[in-house]
Amino acid sequence: MPVEVWDGVGPVLADTSAWMQARRDDSARNLLLGAIERGDVHWCWPVRYELMIDAQGQDDIAAVERSLEGLREIPVDRTVQRALFSAMREMTAKGAHGSHRFPLTDLTVAASAQVAGVEILHFDRHFQRLSAHFGVSAYWI
């Protein structure tokens, strides 16, 4: 499966891995900041949770909350949950034993992106496979 690198254009749901990579890499940070300024970056609760878990204290938690404050939330509602479980059933039916086993956050991000009609921004190999199952594009930051 070919790797597609994000050009910084278009609405995306930024996975935790994309946020972490933007902390480490200046060019990734600049792309993400530009998209944030344009209002193109979305989040969902599992990403927020992981970013807060990674925080080193109150100041870091406050920084996560400030960073996500003006961005669009994709609610993880029943529609997202149904999409997630539908994809798991499909992966199981079409694949080998265990083909549906992905981290819950990654499954939720993919289902949320599908329901919201946005692409996934990531730095995580799982999204290469998940994007095909959910019918969304996934781009490396």
N, C-alpha and C positions, 0 to 999 in steps of 0.2 A: 504494500500500500504506500503510495507516494506521500511524502511529508509536505504539507502546505504551510508556508510561513505567512503570518499576518502582515498585511501592508499598512495597517493602522486605520483602515477605512471601514465603516459600516457598524451597525449595532451588534454588540457581542455580550454574552454572559461570561464574565471573567471568573474562571475557576481559581481556587486558592493557589494552585501552582503558578498561574500567570502573575498574581500579585507578588508571590515570593520571588519569581524570576525578575520582576521589575525592581525589586529591592536590590538585587545583585548586579543587574546589567543596565548601564546608562541608556543604551539605545532602546531597550524594552521599556524602561521607565518613561522615556520621552514619547514613545508611541502610545503608551497607556494614558499618560497625562493629556496628550492631545485629544484622545478619544473621550476622556472624562470631560474636558472643556467643551466638546461638541455635544455632550449628552448621549453618547453612544454606548456607555458602559452600564450593564445591568448586574444585579447580584441576587442571590437567593440565600435563605437562612443557613443551609449547611456551610456555605462559603464564609458567611459572617461568623459562624460558630468556630470554624477552624482558624480563622484569622485571630479571633479573640483568644482561643486556646494557646496560640503561638505568642501572644503578647506577654511581655516580661513584667508587667505591673499595671497600675492604674493609668499612668500616662500613656502607655502603649494601647491599652483598651480604649481610652478616650480618643487616641489618634485613629484607631480603626473606625470608631463610631463617626468621627468627623469625616473620614475619607468616604464612607458609604452614605452619609447623610443626604447628599444631593443627588445620588444616583437612583436609578429606577429599580425597584424591587420586583422580582418575579415571585408572586406568592406560591408557596408549595401547598396547593390546595388539592381537592379530590381529583381534579382533572390531571394534574401532574402525577399524583400517586397512581392513578389508573394507567397512565401512559408508561410509567416505570414498570409496573407489574405486567402489563401487556408485553413490553419488550423483553422482560425476563422470561416469560412463557415462550415467546417466539425464539429467543436464543437457545433455550433448552430444547425445543422441538427440532431446531435446525442444526444443532451442534452436538459436540461430544459432551460427556458427563462433565459438569462443572462450568460449561461455557457461559452460564448466566452469572457467574460469581465475579462481581466487581465491587470495589468499595462503594458503600451506600452514598457517600457524597458525590462520587463520579456519576453514578446512576441518576441521582436526583438532579444534578447539573444538566445532564444530557436530556432528561425528560422535561425539565423546566425550559431549556432552550427550544426544544421541539414545540411545546405548547405556546410559548411566547413568539415563536417565529424569528428567533435570532440565532446567530452563530455562536460557537463556543471558542473562547480564547483560553489556551492552556499551555502547560509545559509538563505534560504527563502522557506517557505512551498509551494509557487506557483509552483516551479519547479517539485515537485512530480507529479502534474497533467499535467503540460505542457510537460514534457519529454515523456509521453505516447502518446500525440497527435502528437509530432514531431518525434517520433521514435529515440530519442537519450537517452543516459544514463545521469542521473543527480545525482551528488554525494554531500553530505554534507561535508563541510570542518570542 
